[in-house]
Amino acid sequence: MNRSIVFMMDYRGDQLQIGGTSNYLKLLAPRVRDCGFQVRVAIPYSKRTEDVREFMETNNIPVDNVDISPQSGNVMLRLKTAYNYFSTIKPDLAHFILPWWNSCEYGILAAKFASIRARVVTYQSFPEKIEKNIFQGTSGILRRYRHNFACNSVHKAISVSEVNKHRIISNGFYPAYKLKVIRNMIETDRFANVENAIDFRRKWGVDNSTVLITVVGYLEEIKGHSYLLKALPNIVKHHPNIIVALVGDGELKSQFEDQVRESNMVDKVLFAGWQEEVPSILAISDILVLPSLSEGLPFVVPEAMASGLPVIATRVGGIPEAVIEGETGFLVEPASASGLEQALVRMLDDRNLMRDMGAKGQQRAFREFNVDRMVGDTSALYSTLL
């Protein structure tokens, strides 16, 4: 009889996409099913999880509306909802997908109380240090106790990067033996060989001779767009034949639009909105820039590399584990407009360097970031625990 697995997320949110956490689940769930496990997904139904539901339903994976998000009610209600679910479904293993360090606590606790045999978590990102005041005062002490109990209820924790692993250990969440690094990986062929590609250059009115610099990520402070926009006027002085496409949406869109207008860069910045066809966008781009202030190991970096693009990104999270400085791209310090300016001007000055970095990045993506490796390592972990 096939072993059964439930993947659970507890984030409902109010935006239209959930980013890397969603991609991780989409890549993993159907492939784990194809490895012989029975798979279902438990998530809160909301606009932000619509794409996950549609994807799973298309791939014949059951999706259950289980809302234990912070918006769903008080502590006891969230715990009861998760406990009732696990007591009814009774999977052999529960795998919790955590975009943040404190996600899914009530799901983990409920799985333990319902005697689910194996409990696994994946940390997509992790802060360098947890703020001490979170665990201060009476409520903070209770939060620390609850959190420690949840961590002790986990059999294995997956980190998507080495740097996140060290942060998790240094913050006292798990001993080293409980942690395994399995990096975020991608469908390399899907990005290297784009079939039926949408001609976004024509759609956006961008000439083929124009250098298209693409940024993929929602428009939030942590993604660092403002530093790239601040650097843009000086970059344009050196290389006027460029366009920056901001692919994504978010709460800071109007703020960034104001910043672009104030710097007279309206004709140099394209607000492309959220797009599903990222492979087509990367296929018509020349450079990927990721100016984030914090990351785990963002999928878009190996995706761009598989597309043959050189990458300019900040030296945060697991990005240096993907981008090799001076070989597949350039790494700059976070929150540095001057660093982004220097890296882009240097790359735009040498088109041969751009092409060489893109080619080496593509080779590295196929060698190190093929999704089959991620699925194989994760399935092997499941089998060991079961």
Buried (B, 14 or more C-beta within 10 A) or exposed (E): EEBBBBBBBBBBBEBBBBBBBBBBBBBBBBBBBEBEBBBBBBBBBBEBBEBBBEBBEEBEBEBBEBBBBEEBBEEEEBBBBBBEBBBEBEBBBBBBBBBBBEBBBBBBBBBBBBEBBBBBBBBBBBEEEBEEEBBEEEEEEEBBEBBEEBBEBBBBBBBBBBBBBBBBBEBEBBEEEBBBBBBBBBBBEBBBEBEEBBEBBEEBEBEEEBBBBBBBBBBBEBBBBBBBBBBBEBBBEEBEEBBBBBBBBBEBBEBBBEBBEEBEBEEBBBBBEBBEBBBBBBBBBBBBBBBBBBBBBBBBBBBBBBBBBBBBBBBBBBBBBBBBEEEBBBBBEBBBBEBBBBBBBEBBEEEEBBEBBBEBBBBBBBEBBBBEBBBBBBBEBBEEBE
